[in-house]
């Protein structure tokens, strides 16, 4: 007769060996029914414990709670049927069960209070800390709005040790951080999360939760770079984990509140499956809140028609989804409120979905999959004009700003236009004309621009402001490629005639008009490839002298900055060009002209970089960024950020490079300059990788690859190679050698296909790195081939010392797998040394290259000697290696010390203690008195030892007898 219990046990063991998942859990539940019928209590408890453990990471706790309740009752009634392992699982789940009870509105408060008592009793009986019970009590008190109870529970949490039976250190730090963040103490929250975020503490839940929970606290603290990094890395590592619903909700919330609502929509589309999962009510509520907040952000920015996943998993317009989500969210909150006997859940949830623009924008450096929603104009502290008196006040401010040529004069006229339209008030001709000038910036349609210009100029003349009409018409003088050159010149002559006529009556506008005309003529010639003639240069120089004569008038200095930049394009000598750019920048800064400071900083930054004055160039670019104001064109602001990023990259100021590149990408995206945005993201990825933030860098670099593939820009193909190489570096640092080698091999394939990297040595470097990766993976045959490719590439570049790296690497790779051919390898070492020796001695070669050859000759001789098993053959090579090392300009280095140790060992093993001692003494003589004290001591001991050994071997000594 078969042993039924034995068969059930075997079935249980077989199920436990299966991977986690729904099918495994169903099999356990089916087996539980069979075991229940037999009354085999120990096995029954083991199965229940395994079911509880299976649901520990489930977001639906109903079956979890049911199984655990039965397991706990079994222990309370018959603890003798629990072995040590099953009892451990029972205690381990105590904390998790308490949290899940809190997260379900269908669990009565009385049951939670009773469970708290059970927790304390079980911990006490097991002799463990009640720390987890205090956390459950704190969370319960917060839900109930019982501040006194919450304070007591928090104090108890601080006064009790972590219960390592039922919690782990990373989870405790994460939970405590969330408690402080919830209370608004963001600094203390970050201190609690530090061991996880910075100290590397890990578990099944961390760092996923801490990365997500830290996002908004970091924003509140102004640590935006860290917030961006935690989002990029944090989402990357949860994007395929269905159980990480709460972290996903936090990432969506962060995006919605920091001006990245398009990114929030991307995340929701990518993880739309979570809407179809059976979730605990609290998880469902937090998910709904984050989606509703993202919808609110889209609606606020005019994106109500953007498609987002709805609560049923189907796409809907953001404005429609908002209402559908709101109904379910309110229902969930009301259920919790009925359970808790208050309305706190409803009130707090309403606060969580309230969209606000109070948080700063956090540029992520990523291109959104949906187009940017219409931009919201900068909010003003004052209320919109609602009365005629309000409008009169706005008019007075705008007129004063216009007369003073203030940087915000256009924005002020825009407010006047909005107020007049809202109140239905007709403006005076001059004021209406200024509003029309403001509206010129809102259109790219050339026909509409011309129509607005004509109408505004007529209104200015009607108001007897001919000078203002002149400057407007001159600013619209065509210089595009389709313009008729002669027609433009004729129109320019007419405008200059008006300017001359107004010189006495309205000198400022006369001068400004002349600047616009000459700027258009210079630009027209430049676009047509027409060399500036002497008359244009003379006219510009004369105009500059007229402008310089009025140094205290803001309208004049602003125009002069622009003219100086025009002058830089038409002068004949580089010195004159550089002087004009420098003067433009200095004048713009001194007169505090915001837009002109940005534009001139762009020019001056390039000039300084060309002169290798990169630190100054960076300071100039940063000055330009600081001058950027709301209302400036995104393309202009993006350009100055890109200039700063490029300069910071060249200086290896990586944190600044990342910040500026991310900002540049944001502005280029907004202005529709996708190519420049991709370049900026490329720089951001480089900067992230250089700072060791490889996870974030990988995310950005993959995005760059996708954009490059979409653009198919032949001039930018080299970036595809560079990004592949960078990805290989990042994956190598992350320990994924297989993916690293794939990326490196793909980079080589692209270069083999004809894509040229700007760095001519990149092919050889990448091939060598690929060889190292393949060798580490155990694919020595492929590694040797890669090293061979690197050697050939270096030789094609004429860099024999670098080729030597790859030759030696291939030899040692074969040694590692016992495939070495000593005779062939020794010949390869010898041939390499001969090449290097010849080039070292060639006085026609550059001194720096010859020094490179000397250093690598020494290394080759050292490795050849170390490779040989025959001491007699190795010792001469090692001696020569040390001699070549000593030829260097600098003192003793690590490799020379290695060579000395190897030679001393070989000499001692062959019985030449005297020779070993001589090498030791010679090495000591190469060391500075305070250099490498540990090694010095060992060498001194070796000298004594070798001298002693040599003395004992001499004829007539006591030891020799």
Secondary structure, DSSP 8 states (H G I E B T S, - for coil): ---HHHHHHHHHHHHHTS-SSHHHHHHHHHHHHHHHHHT-HHHHHHHHHHHHHHTTT-S--HHHHHHHHHHHHHHHH-GGG--HHHHHHHHHTHHHHHHHHHT-TTS-HHHHHHHHHHHHHHHHHHT---HHHHHHHHHHHHHHT-HHHHHHHHHHHHHS---TTT--HHHHHHHHHHHHHHTT-HHHHHHHHHHHHTT----SSTTHHHHHHHHHHHHHTT-HHHHHHHHHHHHHHHTT-TT-HHHHHHHHHHHHHTT-HHHHHHHHHHTGGGGGS---HHHHHHHHHHHHHHHHHHHHTT-TTSEEE-TTS-EEEHHHHHHHHHHHHHHHHHHHHHHHTSSHHHHHHHHHT---S-S-----S---SS----------SS----SHHHHHHHHHHHHHHHHTT-TTHHHHHHHHHHHHHHHT----HHHHHHHHHHHHTT---HHHHHHHHHHHHHHHHHTT-HHHHHHHHHHT---STTS-HHHHHHHHHHHHHHHHHTTTTSHHHHHHHHHHHHHHHHHHHHHHT----HHHHHHHHHHHHHHHT-TT-HHHHHHHHHHHHHHHHH-SSHHHHHHHHHHHHHHHHHHT-HHHHHHHHHHHHHHHHHTT-HHHHHHHHHHHHHH--TTS-HHHHHHHHHHHHHHHHHHT-HHHHHHHHHHHHHHHHHTT-HHHHHHHHHHHHHHHHHTT-HHHHHHHHHHHHHHHHHH--GGGHHHHHHHHHHHHHHHHHTT-HHHHHHHHHHHHHHHHTT---SSTTHHHHHHHHHHHHHHHTT-HHHHHHHHHHHHHHHHHTT-HHHHHHHHHHHHHHHHHTT---HHHHHHHHHHHHHHHHHHHT-TTS-HHHHHHHHHHHHHHHHHHHHH-S-HHHHHHHHHHHHHHHHTSSS---HHHHHHHHHHHHHHHHTT-HHHHHHHHHHHHHHS-TTS-HHHHHHHHHHHHHHHHHHHHTSTTSTTT-
